[in-house]
Amino acid sequence: MQQYYKTIFKEVAEELGISESDVRKIYFDFYHFIVDKVKEFPFDNDNISEEDFKKIRTSFNVPSLGKFNASYKRYKNIKSKKRYYEENIKDKDGRV
């Protein structure tokens, strides 16, 4: 792990009066929660409607960092780029 994070974990631990390992666990639990939720998104479905997309929780507010979100427009743009890549760039063995 980068020295930067170790320094932050140490500072937070001292400020809150808890161990550095607890700070690290809390940080990574939060990170893994977001990653797990994003993996649950039905983004492999090319036919998801904007209405269905809006029903999915695609926004996470991270204190001190701000809000992370995925818009329907961004989703469609990424799908378009993926389709272009698959049709025009990848060879039959999946190599670039």
Secondary structure, DSSP 8 states (H G I E B T S, - for coil): --HHHHHHHHHHHHHHTS-HHHHHHHHHHHHHHHHHHHHTS-TT-TT--HHHHHHS--EEEETTTEEEE--HHHHHHHHHHHHHHHHHT--TTS--
